[in-house]
Amino acid sequence: MRDKLTKIVKVAIFGFALVGLFTSCAQVNSSVRLRPDLSDDDIEIWQIDARGNAYTSYAEIEKAMRKTAAEKSETEGYDCFFLYSDSYKTEHYSYTETTTKTMHGRANSYGSADYQSNYYNNNGYLGSSRGNINTRSNSNYSYQVPVTETYNYSKPTAVWYVFFKKEDECEKLGNSKWRENLYYNKDYLGEQSFH
């Protein structure tokens, strides 16, 4: 019986771990579109946009963008793409949440008082008494309080402008000072996507 219970607990822990993994992993949404306003007769400029979530790094953004560019380049019948221009930005967000929490406490009070009592009736003074009173009081209490918490997070975004080339043009660019901005489709088509 104990072994069966241990197995159930392990399966439950594994299940919670998987839920955590899938709900808190990096995601990148990317898109590509032709920019006729930036293109001319010789070169078509394509814009690639990518946006990550709070768990996404810029390295993951770039990986998704290279894959998106390679896929579009391949679809258009080209062998490589050239990164013409890029920009990166981090968008910052915050939200505030107010919840109610229950606070518990205990109050203790102590006191002491001296007194004197004089007794009279219709015939006059009858006498007096003196004394001391000690008091002690304990009470438990609970009450609701609003608690406000602010959460901050950031999302990386990037925009690339690229153009596509055939193999012979890729080789020419690869032998020039621009080779750092040159990417071959075949190097990125097998990569895992974060979409």
N, C-alpha and C positions, 0 to 999 in steps of 0.2 A: 504494500500500500504506500509506504514511504517513497519507494522508487518511482511509483506512478505520479505521486504528488510533485516530486522533484522534477520530473520530466515536464509536467504541465507548467510549472513555474518557469522553467528554462524556455519553453516555447513561448510563453507570454512575454518574457523579457525580450526575446529575439523579435517578436512581433512589434513591440513598442519601439525597439531600436530601428526596425525597418521603417516604421511610420515616421520617426524623427528624421531618418536619412532622406526620405523622399519629400518631406515637407520643408526641409531646410537645405536644399542643394542649389548650386549655382544654375541659373537659367539665363540664356541669351536669346533675345529675339532680334533677328536681322532681316533686312530687306535690301533689294537692289532695284535701281531704276535708271533708265537712260535720261541724261540731262542734255536735251537738244540745245538749250540756251548756252551751255558751256562747250558744246562740240563744234567742230568745223568740218570742212569737206574731207580732210585727211584722218581725223581722229574723233571717235565717239567717246565721250566722257560718261562714265557710269558712276552713280552715287550709291555707296553702301552705308546703310545706317545700322547701328547695333545698340541695343540697350540691355543692360543686365539687371539683376535684382540685387538685394542687399548682400548676398553671399558671393557675388561674382567679382572676380579680379579683372584687371585690364589685360592680363595674359590670356584669360579665357575669352574676353571680348575679341582680342586680336585673332585668336585661333578660329573663332566662329566667322569672323570677317574674311580671313584668308580662304576658308572653305567655301563661303558664299561666293566670293569673287571667282574662285577656281571653277565652281559649278556653273556659274553664268558664262564665264569665258569658254568653257568646254561646250556648253549649249549653243553659244554663238559661233562655234567652229574655230576657236583660237587655242593656242598652246600655252600662253603665259599671260600674266597681267602685270601692269606697271602701276605702282602706287604713286600717283601724281601729287596728291595733297592729302593731309589728314588733320583731324582735330579731335581732341579728347576733352571731355568735361565730366565733372561729377555733380550730379543733382542731389541736393540735400533735402531731406524731408523730416518732419517731426509730427507727432500727433500726441494729444493729451487725453488721458482716460481718467475718469473719476469713478471710484468704487467706494463702497461703504464697508468699513471694518468695525468689528465689535471690540471695544476696549473694556477690560475688567480691572477692578481695583478693590482696595480695602481701606476703610477709614477707621482710625482709632482715635478716641478723644478721652482725655482724663481731666478731672477737675476737683477742686476742693473749695468749700465755703464754710465760714464761721457764722453762727447765728446766735441771737439772743431773743428770747420770747418773754414778754411781760404779760401777766394775766390780770385782768380786771373784771369786776362785776358791778352791780348797782351800789354796793357798799364801799367800793374803792379797790385799792391795790391788793391783789392776792399773792403775788410772788412772781418769780421769773425762773427761767431755765436757760442754760447756755449749752452750746454743743458745736460739733464739727461734722460736716457731711462730705464724704468722698464719693465722687461719681466716676464711672468708667463706662464707655460705650464703644462697641465694635459694630461695624456694618460693612457688608459687601455690596458692591454696585457694579453695573455694566451699562454702557451707553454706546450708541452708534456715532461714528465720526466719518465725515467724508475724507477720502485720501486721493489726492491728485498726483498722477505720475505722468511724466513726459518721456516719450521714447523717440530717439533720433536714429536715423539710418541714412545711408547714401547709396546711390545707384550710379554706376559708371555708364557713360554713353560715349559713342565715337561716330565720326563720319569720315569716310574715305572717298576719294575721287580717284578712279582708276581708268585705264584704257587697256584694251586687249591687243595682243600681237600674235602673229604666226611664228613658227619655229625659227625661221631664218632671221626674222627681226628680233626675236628673243635673244639669239646668239650675239647679234650686233650690240644690243643693249647690255648683255652680260659681259662684254669686253670693254665697256665704257665706264666712265666715272659714275654712272647711274645704276650700276649693278646691285647696289644695296637695296634699291626699291623694286627690283625685279623678282617675281615669284612664278615658278612653273606650276601649272595645274596639277601635274602628276604627283607633286610633293604633298598636296593637300586634299586630294579627292578621297583618300582612305581614312581621313581623320574622323574621330568621334565628334558628333555635334552636340551642342548644349541647348538645342531648340526645345 
